[in-house]
Amino acid sequence: MGRRGRKLMDLTGRVFSRLTVVRLSHKDRHGYTHWLCRCECGNEKTILGASLRSGATKSCRCWNQEAGAQRVKHGCARSGQTTAEHRAWVEMRQRCSNPRRVGWKYYGGRGIRVCWRWLSLDGFQNFLEDMGPRPSPEHSLDRIDNDSHYEPGNVRWATKTEQSKNRRKFTRTRRVPGVRPDESLPIAA
Ligand SMILES: [Zn+2]
């Protein structure tokens, strides 16, 4: 899982929805690359490369704010606007760490882990930053590769239909190679 030694993918000049990548900003202590991006609205923001590539981050946040305003208009938003996202984050951690949980064998029980970026002290903030707000109540967290972990680039918001399409490709009870159930995800350099 470590990102050590993986060749740096240069995203300079690439366009991801409203964002154009200006230059590499830095590599964080978990080994993830962050890129300085210019948004169509004129803002500049540093964004995680994996979130750009997976499509989780599409703007400097101006889109999120517009989506948030929409939600308020439609009366779906509760006072804490991140309630649904927080619940998803807690449940994700539960699935991977609580053997008493229903469905444990599909998650923690077969070695699926949550990355340190999302487990750390700023875990929820990082998660929210990487994933963006839940697009609608029909969306929940979906791992793109069902045999890989909860980490930036492998998780998206998807509807039940999108998820079942994705699931069919995988055997659900296969053990994830190389990770023991009692092991944490390694922290890349
Ligand atoms: Zn913007």
Residues whose N, C-alpha, C, O or C-beta is under 5 A from the ligand:
A	BS01	ZN	C39 E40 C41 N43 S59 C60 R61 C62
